[in-house]
Amino acid sequence: MDNEEETTTEVPHEEKMEFNVDEIIERYVGSFGLPQLLQVVLVSFAWVFDSQNTLVTIFTDAQPSGWRCKTSADPSLSSSWCMNNTASGGGGNKGQSVGHVCGLAAGSWEWIGGNSATTIAEWHLICHRKFLAAIPTSLFFIGSIFGCAFYGRLADAWLGRKKTLLLACILTSTTTFLTSFSPNIWVYSFLRFANGFARSGNGICCLVLSTEVVGRKWRGQVGQYGFFFFTAGFLSLPFIAYPARTQWRYLYRIISLPPLVYTLFLVPLVSESPRWLLVRGKNKEALEVLQKFAGWNRKKLPNNIELIIPSQATTGTGNEGGKNENIWTTRWAAKRMITMMLFGFGVGFVYYGIQLNAENLNFNLYLTVIINAAMEIPAVFIGGILLGFTDRRLLSSLSAISAGVSCLLCIIFSAASSTTSSWPQLTIEAIGFMAASIAFNVSYIYCVELFPTNVRNFAVSMLRQSLMLGASLSPLLVVVGRLSPSLSFAVFGALAIVSGTLSVWLPETKNAPLYETLKQQEEEEVKRRRLIQNTVV
């Protein structure tokens, strides 16, 4: 009997150690090792074709380089008739020559690059039809607004970050390819809307998947360095567009390939966010992802470790933040979200507006785009370095205001550059674009840190919506800028400065933890404020 009692005596279990995701990453996985680097690189590739699809209209919808009179069998449309009815004779300054063709008979002139070079040339979007040229780009960004809301909800409540990224890539490739077959401006505009809707999920998921698997001190840098891939896509466009300069449709077909290749070969290698898995009640899967990352870093999680489950985590019911709780019903979160969206509206307007306005500078379009794209590189470096020791709020505010001041300074050189190239204007414009790029990039990092896991994708999608709303209005100002460059620079500058002042009302998040739920964040931030107050006293 004694032996039986001895054999049936239970060995006491090890006491379970409970940690949140941040604590496990910092203590056992590593803040930023090889697996996190691979995750960041893999997901960040999607920024390349996100950039290409966003900015492709700089070339496909560009004003044609010039026109010339042509010889016709019809005497009434002869070259001499054309020459006698215009002072320039065609082929001169881009804006001047297009203005002169409005008074010429159809068939007496032709575009120098051919009708298939751009959409404006093919569908004659000039003279009384010139504002139609802004519709496709505006609808692209409006499509992005709807897409942000769709993907934000989808990634938080249903599919998760990885599957949502996969879906966005497939739809991006499909809509880009279909755009190349547009028979007229209206079908083209609709497909640009669909393309904007499709690609909007790429950036949201890239940013969140990158920042949710690294330690606190690396979040800012990781988010910034991901934008290198956006810059790479931007910088690749002139080199892709130049060989296809006589056929705008070929350009769309070329850029439809990278999303497809990425979907087939790289997305399967991406790991789902352990934070999202935890919030959805999938604790085992979350620990498996963290264990895999730890193994790559030559570390191991203790056998008795357990993730702290947020009090409002769900088990797949579709309500991602707890019953009847979301950003808009939580006062502090709603106030924060509205302020962030207003900031994003101004920054998006200026950031995309400056890029699309490149054709209104009296420089070679390809060279101007290369210079602007090159300015993104120091912007990412400077932003990444400053995020390491500077307050997010201060950096957001100063970069937006600096962009606004640069735009206002460009007004001084607008008159001189209307007839001759102005290197000072191009230099100031490039500096302003770099500052706008810093504000644009930092806004994403700031938004990630302002909201908890269960609504983080939704919050980033709302910020992206506001950025796209600002961007959707910028093409209209670009068209106006062809008539009055000073007016466009004045509006860009004023909006950027106003946006910079708004960020002052946001809380600082530097070195703050990433929370899992709204309730948890509210409780912890109250404790943090009280601790700071007691320390001061």
Solvent accessible surface area in square Angstrom, and as a share of the most:
residue,aa,sasa,rsa
1,M,170,0.76
2,D,105,0.54
3,N,112,0.57
4,E,109,0.49
5,E,107,0.48
6,E,126,0.57
7,T,111,0.64
8,T,101,0.59
9,T,95,0.55
10,E,152,0.68
11,V,123,0.70
12,P,121,0.76
13,H,173,0.77
14,E,128,0.57
15,E,153,0.68
16,K,135,0.57
17,M,62,0.28
18,E,107,0.48
19,F,20,0.08
20,N,38,0.19
21,V,0,0.00
22,D,4,0.02
23,E,56,0.25
24,I,0,0.00
25,I,1,0.00
26,E,76,0.34
27,R,148,0.54
28,Y,50,0.19
29,V,0,0.00
30,G,12,0.11
31,S,22,0.14
32,F,59,0.25
33,G,20,0.19
34,L,88,0.44
35,P,8,0.05
36,Q,0,0.00
37,L,82,0.41
38,L,70,0.35
39,Q,6,0.03
40,V,10,0.06
41,V,48,0.27
42,L,26,0.13
43,V,0,0.00
44,S,1,0.01
45,F,79,0.33
46,A,0,0.00
47,W,7,0.02
48,V,30,0.17
49,F,4,0.02
50,D,0,0.00
51,S,0,0.00
52,Q,8,0.03
53,N,0,0.00
54,T,0,0.00
55,L,0,0.00
56,V,0,0.00
57,T,6,0.03
58,I,9,0.04
59,F,14,0.06
60,T,1,0.00
61,D,12,0.06
62,A,5,0.04
63,Q,23,0.10
64,P,9,0.05
65,S,83,0.53
66,G,0,0.00
67,W,0,0.00
68,R,114,0.42
69,C,21,0.12
70,K,69,0.29
71,T,122,0.71
72,S,33,0.21
73,A,110,0.85
74,D,63,0.32
75,P,111,0.70
76,S,67,0.43
77,L,39,0.20
78,S,28,0.18
79,S,37,0.24
80,S,70,0.45
81,W,89,0.31
82,C,0,0.00
83,M,98,0.44
84,N,125,0.64
85,N,78,0.40
86,T,17,0.10
87,A,104,0.81
88,S,44,0.28
89,G,18,0.17
90,G,17,0.16
91,G,38,0.37
92,G,41,0.39
93,N,64,0.33
94,K,55,0.23
95,G,46,0.44
96,Q,95,0.42
97,S,0,0.00
98,V,12,0.07
99,G,46,0.44
100,H,58,0.26
101,V,4,0.02
102,C,66,0.39
103,G,65,0.62
104,L,17,0.09
105,A,35,0.27
106,A,91,0.71
107,G,32,0.31
108,S,0,0.00
109,W,29,0.10
110,E,60,0.27
111,W,5,0.02
112,I,74,0.37
113,G,38,0.37
114,G,31,0.29
115,N,82,0.42
116,S,34,0.22
117,A,17,0.13
118,T,13,0.08
119,T,2,0.01
120,I,0,0.00
121,A,0,0.00
122,E,47,0.21
123,W,30,0.11
124,H,82,0.37
125,L,2,0.01
126,I,13,0.06
127,C,32,0.19
128,H,169,0.75
129,R,80,0.29
130,K,62,0.26
131,F,97,0.40
132,L,37,0.18
133,A,9,0.07
134,A,3,0.02
135,I,48,0.24
136,P,1,0.01
137,T,8,0.05
138,S,14,0.09
139,L,52,0.26
140,F,0,0.00
141,F,0,0.00
142,I,57,0.29
143,G,0,0.00
144,S,0,0.00
145,I,32,0.16
146,F,119,0.49
147,G,0,0.00
148,C,0,0.00
149,A,40,0.31
150,F,85,0.35
151,Y,0,0.00
152,G,0,0.00
153,R,108,0.39
154,L,27,0.13
155,A,0,0.00
156,D,3,0.01
157,A,0,0.00
158,W,147,0.52
159,L,65,0.32
160,G,0,0.00
161,R,0,0.00
162,K,52,0.22
163,K,124,0.53
164,T,0,0.00
165,L,0,0.00
166,L,62,0.31
167,L,57,0.29
168,A,0,0.00
169,C,0,0.00
170,I,76,0.39
171,L,61,0.30
172,T,0,0.00
173,S,11,0.07
174,T,67,0.39
175,T,17,0.10
176,T,0,0.00
177,F,91,0.38
178,L,86,0.43
179,T,0,0.00
180,S,0,0.00
181,F,110,0.46
182,S,0,0.00
183,P,89,0.56
184,N,58,0.30
185,I,6,0.03
186,W,150,0.53
187,V,57,0.33
188,Y,0,0.00
189,S,3,0.02
190,F,130,0.54
191,L,23,0.11
192,R,0,0.00
193,F,55,0.23
194,A,25,0.19
195,N,0,0.00
196,G,0,0.00
197,F,57,0.24
198,A,3,0.02
199,R,0,0.00
200,S,0,0.00
201,G,0,0.00
202,N,0,0.00
203,G,0,0.00
204,I,0,0.00
205,C,0,0.00
206,C,1,0.00
207,L,3,0.02
208,V,0,0.00
209,L,0,0.00
210,S,5,0.03
211,T,1,0.00
212,E,0,0.00
213,V,0,0.00
214,V,0,0.00
215,G,1,0.01
216,R,86,0.32
217,K,130,0.55
218,W,84,0.29
219,R,2,0.01
220,G,0,0.00
221,Q,33,0.15
222,V,3,0.02
223,G,3,0.03
224,Q,0,0.00
225,Y,76,0.29
226,G,4,0.04
227,F,3,0.01
228,F,54,0.23
229,F,42,0.18
230,F,5,0.02
231,T,3,0.02
232,A,48,0.37
233,G,0,0.00
234,F,1,0.00
235,L,51,0.25
236,S,31,0.20
237,L,0,0.00
238,P,3,0.02
239,F,131,0.55
240,I,39,0.20
241,A,3,0.03
242,Y,113,0.43
243,P,101,0.63
244,A,9,0.07
245,R,113,0.41
246,T,79,0.46
247,Q,55,0.25
248,W,3,0.01
249,R,43,0.16
250,Y,111,0.42
251,L,4,0.02
252,Y,0,0.00
253,R,72,0.26
254,I,76,0.39
255,I,1,0.00
256,S,4,0.02
257,L,105,0.52
258,P,46,0.29
259,P,0,0.00
260,L,83,0.41
261,V,81,0.47
262,Y,7,0.02
263,T,11,0.07
264,L,110,0.55
265,F,135,0.56
266,L,46,0.23
267,V,2,0.01
268,P,81,0.51
269,L,114,0.57
270,V,4,0.02
271,S,9,0.06
272,E,26,0.12
273,S,0,0.00
274,P,0,0.00
275,R,0,0.00
276,W,13,0.05
277,L,13,0.06
278,L,0,0.00
279,V,2,0.01
280,R,11,0.04
281,G,30,0.28
282,K,85,0.36
283,N,35,0.18
284,K,148,0.63
285,E,74,0.33
286,A,0,0.00
287,L,42,0.21
288,E,95,0.42
289,V,18,0.10
290,L,1,0.00
291,Q,65,0.29
292,K,95,0.40
293,F,7,0.03
294,A,0,0.00
295,G,41,0.39
296,W,135,0.48
297,N,31,0.16
298,R,231,0.84
299,K,96,0.40
300,K,143,0.61
301,L,8,0.04
302,P,37,0.23
303,N,137,0.70
304,N,29,0.15
305,I,16,0.08
306,E,54,0.24
307,L,3,0.01
308,I,78,0.39
309,I,97,0.49
310,P,12,0.08
311,S,97,0.63
312,Q,33,0.15
313,A,26,0.20
314,T,15,0.09
315,T,116,0.67
316,G,46,0.44
317,T,104,0.61
318,G,7,0.07
319,N,55,0.28
320,E,19,0.08
321,G,1,0.01
322,G,8,0.08
323,K,170,0.72
324,N,124,0.64
325,E,41,0.18
326,N,65,0.33
327,I,0,0.00
328,W,110,0.39
329,T,93,0.54
330,T,16,0.09
331,R,218,0.79
332,W,51,0.18
333,A,0,0.00
334,A,16,0.12
335,K,141,0.60
336,R,23,0.08
337,M,0,0.00
338,I,89,0.45
339,T,20,0.12
340,M,0,0.00
341,M,45,0.20
342,L,95,0.47
343,F,1,0.00
344,G,0,0.00
345,F,50,0.21
346,G,1,0.01
347,V,4,0.02
348,G,0,0.00
349,F,12,0.05
350,V,2,0.01
351,Y,1,0.00
352,Y,1,0.00
353,G,0,0.00
354,I,5,0.02
355,Q,0,0.00
356,L,16,0.08
357,N,8,0.04
358,A,0,0.00
359,E,21,0.09
360,N,36,0.18
361,L,9,0.04
362,N,52,0.27
363,F,30,0.13
364,N,90,0.46
365,L,26,0.13
366,Y,50,0.19
367,L,75,0.37
368,T,0,0.00
369,V,1,0.00
370,I,52,0.26
371,I,41,0.21
372,N,1,0.00
373,A,0,0.00
374,A,41,0.32
375,M,40,0.18
376,E,2,0.01
377,I,64,0.32
378,P,45,0.28
379,A,0,0.00
380,V,0,0.00
381,F,104,0.43
382,I,65,0.33
383,G,0,0.00
384,G,0,0.00
385,I,104,0.53
386,L,50,0.25
387,L,3,0.01
388,G,39,0.37
389,F,136,0.56
390,T,21,0.12
391,D,60,0.31
392,R,11,0.04
393,R,84,0.31
394,L,92,0.46
395,L,10,0.05
396,S,0,0.00
397,S,10,0.07
398,L,99,0.49
399,S,9,0.06
400,A,2,0.02
401,I,51,0.26
402,S,54,0.35
403,A,1,0.01
404,G,0,0.00
405,V,69,0.40
406,S,12,0.08
407,C,4,0.02
408,L,67,0.33
409,L,78,0.39
410,C,1,0.00
411,I,56,0.28
412,I,121,0.61
413,F,58,0.24
414,S,4,0.02
415,A,83,0.64
416,A,62,0.48
417,S,10,0.07
418,S,68,0.44
419,T,111,0.64
420,T,85,0.49
421,S,63,0.41
422,S,9,0.06
423,W,145,0.51
424,P,69,0.43
425,Q,3,0.02
426,L,3,0.02
427,T,72,0.42
428,I,32,0.16
429,E,7,0.03
430,A,5,0.04
431,I,83,0.42
432,G,1,0.01
433,F,0,0.00
434,M,35,0.16
435,A,10,0.08
436,A,2,0.02
437,S,0,0.00
438,I,13,0.06
439,A,1,0.00
440,F,3,0.01
441,N,2,0.01
442,V,0,0.00
443,S,0,0.00
444,Y,0,0.00
445,I,1,0.00
446,Y,0,0.00
447,C,0,0.00
448,V,1,0.00
449,E,10,0.04
450,L,0,0.00
451,F,1,0.01
452,P,0,0.00
453,T,1,0.01
454,N,4,0.02
455,V,4,0.02
456,R,0,0.00
457,N,0,0.00
458,F,42,0.18
459,A,0,0.00
460,V,0,0.00
461,S,0,0.00
462,M,22,0.10
463,L,0,0.00
464,R,1,0.00
465,Q,18,0.08
466,S,5,0.03
467,L,0,0.00
468,M,0,0.00
469,L,83,0.41
470,G,0,0.00
471,A,0,0.00
472,S,3,0.02
473,L,78,0.39
474,S,0,0.00
475,P,8,0.05
476,L,79,0.39
477,L,20,0.10
478,V,8,0.04
479,V,4,0.02
480,V,43,0.24
481,G,1,0.01
482,R,65,0.24
483,L,129,0.64
484,S,41,0.26
485,P,43,0.27
486,S,42,0.27
487,L,87,0.43
488,S,0,0.00
489,F,4,0.02
490,A,34,0.27
491,V,48,0.28
492,F,1,0.00
493,G,0,0.00
494,A,54,0.42
495,L,46,0.23
496,A,3,0.02
497,I,52,0.26
498,V,83,0.48
499,S,3,0.02
500,G,0,0.00
501,T,60,0.35
502,L,46,0.23
503,S,0,0.00
504,V,86,0.49
505,W,175,0.61
506,L,2,0.01
507,P,50,0.31
508,E,48,0.22
509,T,7,0.04
510,K,45,0.19
511,N,89,0.46
512,A,7,0.05
513,P,31,0.20
514,L,8,0.04
515,Y,20,0.08
516,E,7,0.03
517,T,0,0.00
518,L,1,0.00
519,K,94,0.40
520,Q,54,0.24
521,Q,1,0.01
522,E,79,0.36
523,E,82,0.37
524,E,62,0.28
525,E,29,0.13
526,V,43,0.25
527,K,121,0.51
528,R,91,0.33
529,R,128,0.47
530,R,151,0.55
531,L,120,0.60
532,I,96,0.49
533,Q,109,0.49
534,N,107,0.55
535,T,108,0.63
536,V,122,0.70
537,V,159,0.91
